[in-house]
Amino acid sequence: MKITLIPGDGIGPEIIKSLKAVMEKTGLDITWEEYVAGADAYKKTGTYLPEELFQSLEKNKIGIKGPVTTPIGEGFSSVNVALRKKYDLYANIRPVKRIGKVPSLYPNVDIIIFRENTEDLYAGIEKQISPTEAHSIKVITQEKSIRIIKKAFDYAKEHGIEKVTVVTKANIMKLTDGLFLQCARDVAKNYKGIQLEEVLIDNMCMQLVMHPENYKVIVTENLYGDILSDLCAGLVGGLGLIPGANIGENLAIFEAVHGSAPDIAGKDLANPTAILLSGAMLLDYIGHEDKGNSIRKAIEKVLSNTDNFTYELGGKVGTREFTTCILKEMER
């Protein structure tokens, strides 16, 4: 099996090395087709997304990537956004769950967020009106709203979950968010036994901090989904523990959702959990749920011992030692 691999930059290469070792431990025969992207690619090829990378993704139909630094306020646009738009990877799926004994005030968090991944303000339609005024256009369409909402409801149906929470700001943005909300109401009619819960984005943020155990499946627009994903990550220990998937009709890219953390790059300090769990999601996607679960179980076991905590969790274990712990647990 061939998988397209983007190591990324900063801590990317370190956590990808961990991923390779853990994926090999599952026993699957994987050939990695590795390509750089972002600033490193620009230095080598003059473009931040090389054509060879596109060819590999289009051939293999599946990829996984480490974090790639996005310049703030200047330079090239986000590699993540560019890939999502190019391949119409409309479903950004981020499961958030407390693992082991990771410090958290919320022991019962188990939420999966379905985020529309291709439009909204993240479509990047901006216009400079004057030197002192700029506009950004919010785009919401019925077609793209319905397909992400159906994805969330299908997941709830498959897993026996009785409620889907749709998050908008439809009381203010009555046309755009109003359309997304109406699509949710229309889709919900086809799923008997699953309740549609409607929550405004500001209230949703408060409810998640106060009562996160009340939510299982959340579906929302692009910007709100990005914000809520980070908020939920904070409930269970941070972005270093959260995997992500970008799924289209016939192509998927999995990723660690955290940043490239250049300040700790090369210091054996990075926690590879997010990319390992992303690898587990990849295995689910290709029909190897048993092997994906073997990774999850190993991570749960390792992080149930506080002696195995990495630095950002308050421990002293480095990337390499943590990976070794995971591999030993998988062997058991």
N, C-alpha and C positions, 0 to 999 in steps of 0.2 A: 504494500500500500504506500502510495506517495502522498506526502503532505507538504504544502508550501509553508515555509517558515520565515518569519521576519523577526530576527533577534531584537531589533530596536537598539536604543542607545542608553546611556546612563547605566542603570543596574540591569538593563535588558539582557545582555549576554550572559550575566551570572545566573539569573533565574531561568533562562532558557536552557542552560547547561543542566540545571536541576531537572527541568521538565524532560529533557531527552533521557536522562538516567531513569527517571520514574516510568516513563512510557515504555522504555526498553524492558523494565522489570515486569510489565504486564504480560510479556511474551509475544506481543504483536510484532510482526515483521514490518517495520516502518522505514521508508526511505525519505529523508528530509531534503527538500529542495530549498536551499537557503538564499535569501536575498536581503540586501540592505534597503532601507527607506529613510526618508527624511534628510537631515543635514548631511549624514554620512554618505548617502546615495548621491546627493547633489555634488559633493566634493569629487566623487569618483566618476559620475556619469553626466553631470550637468542638469539632472532632473531629480526631483525628490521622490518620484515613483517610476522606476525604470520599466521599460517595455517588457523586459524579460520576466519581471515579477508578475505583470498582467498575464503573460502567456502561461506561466506556471499555474496561477490561480484558475485560469479558464480551462486548463487541461485537467487539473486535479480536483477542482470543485470544492476544495476544502483547504483551509489555512489556519494558522495560529500565529499570534504576534506578541512580542514583548512591547513595553512602552516606548513610544517615539516622541521626543520632545517637540512641542509646537511653540514657535516663537509667539510672544504676547505683543499684540498691537502692530506687528510688522512681519516681514518675511513670508515664507510659504504658508498656505493654509493647512489645517489639520489633516494628517495622513489618514486618521480614522474616518473623518467626515468624507474625504475624497473617495475612499474605498467603498464606504456605505452607499454613496450616491452613484458611483460608477456601476456597481453590481446590484443596485436596488436591494440592499440588505435591510429590509424594512423592519425586521423584528429585533430589537435590542433586548435581550433577556438577561436579567441579573437576579439570581437567587441570593438571598441574604438570610443567614442562619448562624446562630451562635455555635461555636465549635469548642468542644472539650471544656477546659477550665479557663478559657480566655476571659479576662476581667470584663464584666458587663453588669449594668444595673437591670438588664432585661434578659432573664434566663430563657424565656419562651418565644423568642423571635424566630419566626420561620415564614419569610415573605418572599414572593417572587414578583419582580416588576417587569411588566411588558411595556416597553417604550417604543413609540413610533419613531423610526430612525432616519427618515429621509426628507421630511418637510418641516413645517413650523418655522420659527425664526432661524433654525439651523440650516435652512436651505441657502442661507448666505446671500439673499437678495437685498443688497444695500445700495443706496444712492447718496452721493454728496450733493446736497441741495445748494449749499453755499459754504464759505469757510467756517461758518459758525453753526451750521445745521446739517445733520445727516439723518437719513431715514432707513429703517430696516423693515422689510415687508414680511408679515406673518402669513404663511400659506397653509391652509388646511383643505384637503379634498375628501370627498365622500369615499372614493375608491380606496385611498390609502388608510383612511380611518377605519373603515369596515374590516380590512384584512388584519390589522393588528388587534382589533377588538375580538375578532373571531379566534385569533390565535390564543388570546387569554382565556376565552370561554372554552375552547377546545381543551386547553390544559386543565381547567377546573373540572370539566366533565370527566376527563381521563383519570384524574386523581381523586375524584369523589369530594371535591370542594364545593360548598353550597353557596358561596358568595363571591362575586367579582366587584371590586371597587373601581369606579371610573373617576378620574381626577381631572378637573378643568377649572377655568375661571369664567364660566359661561354667564355669570350674572353681570359681568362687565364687558367681556368680548363676546357679545351675543351672536355675532355672525360666525366667526371662526371657531371659537370654543363651543358655541351653540351648535354648530354643525357636528363637531366631534361627539358631543353629548347626545344629540339626536341619533347619530349612527349607533351609539352604544344602546340606546333604548330600542332601536329597531332590531339589532342583533340579538339582544336579550330575549326577545319574543320567541326565538327559535330554540331556546335552551330551557326547557321546563325543569323546574326544580333547582335552578340556580338563580339566586337573588342578584339583581343589579343594585349596587349601592352608589349613590352620587355624592361626591364630596368635593368642595372647593379647595384649591391648592393651598391657600393660607391655613385653612382649618385642618387640612390633611397633615401639614407639617406639625401642627400642635398635637393632633391626635396620635401621630406616630411617636412623639416624644412621651406622651402621657400613657397611651394604651396600645403599644405596637402589637401586642398579642391578639388584638381584635381583627388583624388583617392577614390575609393569606395570598390573594392574587390582586395586584394593582395594575390597571392599564391606563396609560396616559399619553400625552403628546411629548414631543421631543425634548423641549426645554425643561418642562416639569419633571419628566422622567430622569433627566440628568441630575437635577437637584435632589429629587427624592432618593435616588440611588446612593448618593453620597451621604445624605442624612441617615438613611437606614444603615449604611456601612458603619457610621459612627455609633450606632446602637450596639454593635457586636464586636467592636475592636478595631475598626478602621478598614481602609481600602485594601490594605495588604492581605485581606482575607476573602475578598469578593471576586468571584469569577464573572465572565461576561461572554455572551454569544451574540453575533450579528448574523442573522439568518435570512436568506432570500428564498426564491422559489427553487433554485437548483445550485446554490453556492452558499457556503457559510465560512465565516472567519471568527475564530475564538480569540479572546484576549484577556490579559490582566487589565483591570480598569484603572489601576493606579498610575501615577506619573513615573517619570524616568529617574527621579531622585538623584541627579548628578552629584549632589554633595556627599553621598555615601557610595558612589560607584567605585568598584574595585577594592572595597574595604571588607568584603565578606560580611556585610551587615544586613543585606536584604533578606526579607522573608519571602520565600517562593510560593507560599500557600496559594495565592490568587491564581498564578499561572498553572499550578498543579491542578487546582479545581477546574480551571478552564479546560485543561487537558481531559479531565473526567467528563465534562460536558461534551467535548468533541467525541469521546468514545461512545457516549450515549447516542449521539447524533448518527454515528455510523453503525449502530446496532450492537455495540459491545457494552451494554449497561453493566454486566457483571464485572468487567474490568474497570469501568469507571467507578463502580462502587468499591472496588478493592482499594483504589486510591483514596476515596473519601473515608473509608473505615480506618485506613492507616493514619491519615491526618487527624481524625477524631481521637484515635488512641494516643498518638504522639503529643497532641496538644491537651490531653487530659493529665499530662505530667508537667507541672510548672517548671521542672528542671530543663525541659526542652524548649522553653520560650525563647524566641528571638529578641533582639534588642528593643524593638519598638513595642514589644509586649511586656517589657520590664525584665527580660531575661538576659542571658549572656551567650546564647548559642548563635553561631554564625550560619551563613547560607549553606556551606559545605557540610557542617555537622548536622544541621537540620535535615538535609537531604539524606544523609546516611541513616538517620533515625527512621525516616519514612521507608527507605529501602529495606531496612532490617524488619520493620513491622510488616511490610508486604510479604517478605519471605516467610514470616511466621504463619 
